[in-house]
């Protein structure tokens, strides 16, 4: 299996410094303001949320298909919460909000497979120390 690589550089102190992150299809700026406030640019939590949303959507689609329910579409939004804990900061929760169009499946089976995908997606496993919440909606 391939090894995936990303790079980041930070220049200066935490509050007034600036940085850039780069991986295959993305390069962008990040700063104190983009991480701890609402400033322009990206941040590690946003990139982690994007990775989790992508991984979960793929894992859920695969799990559905293995059960004989090929999805028309799975769309997931991940919300990573960064909070002050003690003297530092911690990603405390990631909420996965997913919607799926899946022919011939009932709501109970949809929820069961969604929970399994949440547990077994590689990014969920890597984030085992973070509370992961799931809100899965079966679309008509």
KAKAGI-V660838 format. One record per residue. OMEGA is omega in radians with two decimals (* if undefined). D_FIRST is the distance of its C-alpha to the first C-alpha in Angstrom with 1 decimal. Layout:
[[OMEGA,D_FIRST] [OMEGA,D_FIRST]]
This chain:
[[3.14,0.0] [3.03,3.8] [-3.12,6.7] [-3.05,9.5] [3.02,13.0] [3.14,16.4] [3.03,19.8] [3.05,23.2] [3.09,26.6] [3.12,29.7] [3.08,33.2] [-3.14,36.3] [-3.04,37.2] [-3.02,35.8] [-3.05,38.6] [-3.14,39.3] [3.12,36.0] [-3.13,33.4] [3.04,29.8] [3.05,27.1] [-3.09,23.5] [2.92,21.1] [-2.90,17.7] [-3.03,16.7] [-3.03,19.2] [2.92,21.5] [-3.10,23.9] [-3.13,26.7] [2.97,29.3] [-3.05,29.8] [3.03,32.8] [-3.11,34.8] [-3.13,36.4] [-3.14,33.2] [-3.01,31.9] [3.11,35.1] [3.12,37.4] [-3.11,37.0] [3.14,36.7] [3.12,34.9] [-3.11,31.3] [3.09,28.2] [-3.11,27.2] [-3.10,24.3] [3.11,25.3] [3.13,25.3] [3.07,21.8] [3.10,20.7] [3.12,22.7] [3.12,21.1] [-3.12,17.6] [3.11,19.0] [3.14,21.0] [-3.14,18.1] [-3.12,15.8] [-3.14,18.9] [3.11,20.1] [-3.12,16.9] [3.14,16.9] [3.11,20.7] [3.13,20.7] [-3.14,18.3] [3.08,20.5] [-3.12,23.6] [3.12,22.6] [3.12,21.8] [3.10,25.4] [-3.13,26.8] [-3.11,27.4] [-3.10,25.6] [2.99,26.1] [-3.09,27.8] [2.99,26.6] [3.12,25.1] [-3.09,25.9] [2.97,25.1] [3.07,26.6] [3.14,25.5] [-3.14,28.2] [-3.13,27.4] [3.06,30.6] [-3.08,31.1] [3.05,34.3] [3.12,36.4] [-3.09,36.3] [-3.13,38.7] [-3.08,38.6] [-3.13,35.1] [-3.11,32.9] [2.95,30.3] [-3.01,28.1] [-3.05,30.1] [2.90,29.1] [3.10,26.7] [3.06,28.3] [3.09,26.4] [-3.05,28.8] [3.05,27.6] [3.14,29.5] [2.98,28.7] [-3.03,30.5] [3.14,29.9] [2.97,32.5] [3.12,34.2] [3.05,32.8] [-3.05,35.2] [-3.11,34.9] [3.14,34.4] [3.09,31.5] [-3.14,29.9] [3.14,30.3] [-3.13,29.0] [3.10,25.7] [3.13,25.5] [3.09,26.0] [3.12,23.3] [3.10,20.8] [-3.11,22.0] [-2.97,21.4] [3.13,18.0] [-3.07,16.2] [3.14,13.5] [3.05,15.7] [-3.14,18.8] [3.12,17.5] [-3.11,16.8] [-3.06,20.3] [3.14,22.0] [-3.11,24.9] [3.05,25.9] [3.13,28.1] [3.13,26.4] [-3.14,28.9] [3.01,28.5] [-3.06,31.0] [-3.12,30.1] [3.05,32.6] [3.12,32.8] [3.12,34.4] [*,37.0]]
